[in-house]
Amino acid sequence: MLSRRQLRIKALQALYAFIQSVNDQLEQGEKEMLKSLDKLYEIYIYQLSFLIEIVDFSKKRMEGNKQKFFPSEDDLNPNTRFIDNQLYDQLANNKDLLKHIDKYKINWVDEEEMIRKLMVQIRESKDYIDYLSKSQSSYNDDKDAFIKIIKKQLSRSESLQYYYEEKSIYWYDDFHTANLLAIKTIKGYDSSWGENHKLPLIFGKEIDGSKNEDKEFVLNLFRKTMLKSDEYEDLIDKKVKNWEMDRIAVMDVLIIKMALVELLEFPSIPIKVTLNEYIELDKLYSNPKSKVFVLVVLDKLICDLKDQKKIKKTGRGLLES
């Protein structure tokens, strides 16, 4: 389910934490990275369960409004499009999701005030009003309604983000990724899927019966960056003549080392892909000026490594692309 970029980000975060901890137990560092990936999956399940919860909250409110002493016409005959959402029915009855909700002991009973405030924001939004006002709604309309709620209300909710940060130190950086994964799941959902449909896993397809391609990728990226750290630091040092290594940002050096691992240890990944990916990572995790520095250093290293025939890519055109 995670994209390669998201896996690279997770590896980068884990490597940075490992280096800062002055930990020399590589296996422990790998376990921490895998644990952080498991925690990302957990917050993803939380977000899907939260969608179910806000619809359930709306149902309860509608029933409560009918019991008023002087109910209005809208109270007695409310627009039920939101609570009749087809995707809600699928998620609320999905056995795999329910199993995970039970596993993580997810319960929103103490968060009614946060849910109420978010539901007020949702009901007042133009997207929600437009959704309810449609003469008819399709399955895709129902999916789109949930996607817009995640994008415009849940992902911007400081109270929801704070709730997650208080629950787990791992979730400080995972909130927005979990929203992206929830959106990805909803976009991929099909109207024909029943209660036994399995949710996507954190890693993608298996290589064979025992190995998972994405898991192997992120583990090898972490492991080889650490094992080759000194060797690659020497390569970088030769290309930064006017800089002392200890003056260069730790994150910049780490990003260049990870890029070198992909260039030299992952023969199926094109050079251009690696270069673009790590420039993007540097934009996210370093200062704005460092992008040029990282690009220049990597360009020089790639030229030298090509001349020395150390970059070996399998597949036609991968060396130059």
N, C-alpha and C positions, 0 to 999 in steps of 0.2 A: 504493500500500500504506500509506503514512503517512497518518494522519488529519490534518485541518486543525489540530488542537491541536498535534500533534507538529511540523507544519511551522511553526507560530507559535513554538514553543519553539526550533527550529533557527534561525529568523530572529532571535529575541531574543538567543540566544547569539552569533550572528555579528555582530549590531549592537554588542553590548557589547564584544566582542573588537576590532572595528573602531575603536570610539571610544577604547578604552584604548590602542590601538596608535598613535594620533595619525596615522593613515594618511589621506591625502587622495585616494587613488586608488580611486574607487568601484568601478571594474571589478575591481580586485584583491580588494576586499572581497567582491564577488559570487562571484568564482572560489573564494575560500577557503570561502565558505558551501556552494557546490556540491561542493567537495572533501570537506567534512565530511559531507555527505549520502552521497557515494560511500563514505566510510569507514564510515558507519553500515551501509550495505548489506553491506560486507565482513565486519563483525563478526557480522551476521545470518547470513551464509553459514558463518562459523566455528562458530556455535552449532548450526546444522543438521548440520554435519559432525561436531561433537562428540557429538551423539546417536548418529550412526552408529558413531563410535569406541567408545563405551561398550558398545554391543551387540557389536561385533567383539571387544572385550576380554573380554566374558563368554564368547563362543564359544571363544576361545583357552584361557581358564581351564577351561572344561568339558572340552576335549580334553586339556589337561594333567593334570587330575584323573584321567582314565581311565588315564593312564600311570603312576600311582603304584604302588609295590611292593605295597601292600596297600590297594587302592581299596575304599571303602565301597559299599554298595548305591546310595546317593545319587550317588556319583561315577560309577558305572557306568550308572545310569539316572536322569539328572538331569531336572528339570522344564525343558522347553525353551520354555515359553510366551514368555518374554522375547525369546529369540533368534529365535523364529518370528514375532515381531510383524509384522503385515501392513504397517503404515506404515513400519517399518524397511526392508522389502524394496522398497517404492516409492521411498523416499528414496535408498537405497544404489544403486539402478539408474537414478535420474533423470539423464538426459543433461545437462540444463541445470545441475543442481546439481554434477555431476561436472566439467562444463566450468568452472564458477566456482571449484571447489576447486583445479583445475589452474591456473587463471589467477592465483589468490592464493597458489599454492604452499603450501597448507595441509598440514601434516604434524605429527602428534601423537606421533611415535616417541620423542621425548625427554621426553615428559610422562607416562610410564607410572605413576610414583608418584602423581601428582595424580589420574590416572584411577582407579587402584586404590583410593585413599582415598574418592573420590566414589562408586565402585561399592559399597564397603562400607557407606557411609551409605544408599545406595539399597536395597541388599538387606536392611538392618535396619529399613527404614521400614515402617510399617503398610500404607501404600498398595501397596507392592510385594508384601508378603506376601499381602494380600487378592487382588491381581491374579493371583498364581500359584495361589492356592487355589480359584479359580473352577472349577466343573465344566466350564464352556465359556466362551469369550470371543468377543465380537463384534469387528467392525472398530472400532466406537466405543469399546469397552473398550481396544483397542490404542492408539487415539489418546489416550484419556484417561490412560493410563499414562504416555505421553511428556509430556503437558501437566503432570501432577503432578510429574514429575521436574524439569522446567524450573522450575516454581513453587517447589518445596520443597527441591530440592537445588542445581541449577545456579545459580539466581538468588541463593541465599544463600551460595554458595561464595566465601569471601574469596580463596582461592588461585587460582581461575579468574578472578576479577575482577582480581587483581593481575597475573596472566599477561597479560591484555589491556592493562592500563594500561602495562605494560612494553614492549609491542609497538608502541603508538601513542599519541601525546599526544591524538589525537582521541577515543580510546575511554574516556577518564575519565568522560565523561557519557553514553556510548552503551550501556553494558553492559545496563542495565535495559530500555532501549528495544528493544535487539536481542532480549532475551528475550520481550518483548511481541509483537514481529513474528514470532518463531518460533512462538509459541503461536497467533497469528492464522493463520499459514500452515497449521499442523496442524489447527486447527478447520475450516478451509475445504477440506481435502483430501477427495477422493472415492475410494471403493474402485475405481471404474471407470477412474481415470486411469492411463495407462501411462508408460513410460519417456520418452516424448517430451513429456510435459506440461511447460509452461513455468512456472517460478517467478514469483511476482508481482514487479514492478519497484518501485523506491523511490517513483516517482511513479505516479499513477493514470491515468485515461483521457486520451486526446488530444482537443484541441479540434477540430483538423482534421489534415491529413496532416503538418503540420510543427510544430505547437505542442501542448504538454502543459498541461492546465488547472492541475494542482497545481504544476508547475514555474513557470508564469507567475505564479501566486498568490504563491509564496514570494519570487520575484525582485522582483516589483512591491512587495511589502511591505517588503523590504529597501531597495530603491532609493528609493521614495517617502518612507520614513521619514527617510532621510538628506537627500534633496533639499528636503524641507519642514521640516527640523529647526528652523531659526531662526524660521520663521513660526509653527510650533506652540509653540515655547518662549515666544514673546510671548503667545500665547493662554493658556498655562498660568500665566504670570507674573501676568496680570491676575486670576486666580482664587485666588491664594495670597497675599493681602495681608499676612498676618502672618509670611510666610516669605520669606527670601532664596532665590533659585533655587539658589545654591551650597550651601545648607544641606539641600536636599532630596536624598534618595538618588538616585544616577545611574540605578539600575535602575527606580525609581518613575517618574522623568521619561521614561525610554525606553519604559516600558510604556504610559504615557499617550499619548505621541507615536504609537506603533504603533496604539493604539486609534483615535486621530484619523484616521490614514491609512485605516483600514477604514471609519470613519463617513463620511468625505468622498470617498474614492477608489474604494470598492468598492460599487457600487449594489445588488448582488444579495445582500449579507450583511445580515440584519436587525439593527437597533440592539441588541435584547436579546441576541442571540447575541454580538455584539462585546463588550458590557458584561460579560456573564458570563464569556467566555473570558479577558479580560484581568484580571479580578478573580482568576480561578483561577491565571493565570500569576504574578500578584503574590504569591499565597499560596506558590507554589513557590520564587520567586526573591528575595523581599524579606523584611523582618522582619514578624512577626505583626501589629504595630500599623498598618503602612502600608496594609493592605487598606481600612480605613475612609477614610484620606486619599485614596487613589486613587479609591475609589467616589464620594466627595463631589465631588472635582474633576471627574471625568468626568460626573457628573450635572449639575453646573453648566454645563459646556461643552456638553453635549447640549441642554439647555434653550435656551441662547443661540443655538446653531447652528440649532436648529429655528425659533426666532423670526426669525432672519435668512434662513430658507429656504435654508441652505447644505447641509443634508443632503438629498440626493436619492436616494431608493431606488426601484428598479424592482420591479414586482410588487405585487399587492394586499396591503395591510396591513403592508408591510415597514417603513414609517416608524414605526409605533407599536409594532411587535413586535420 
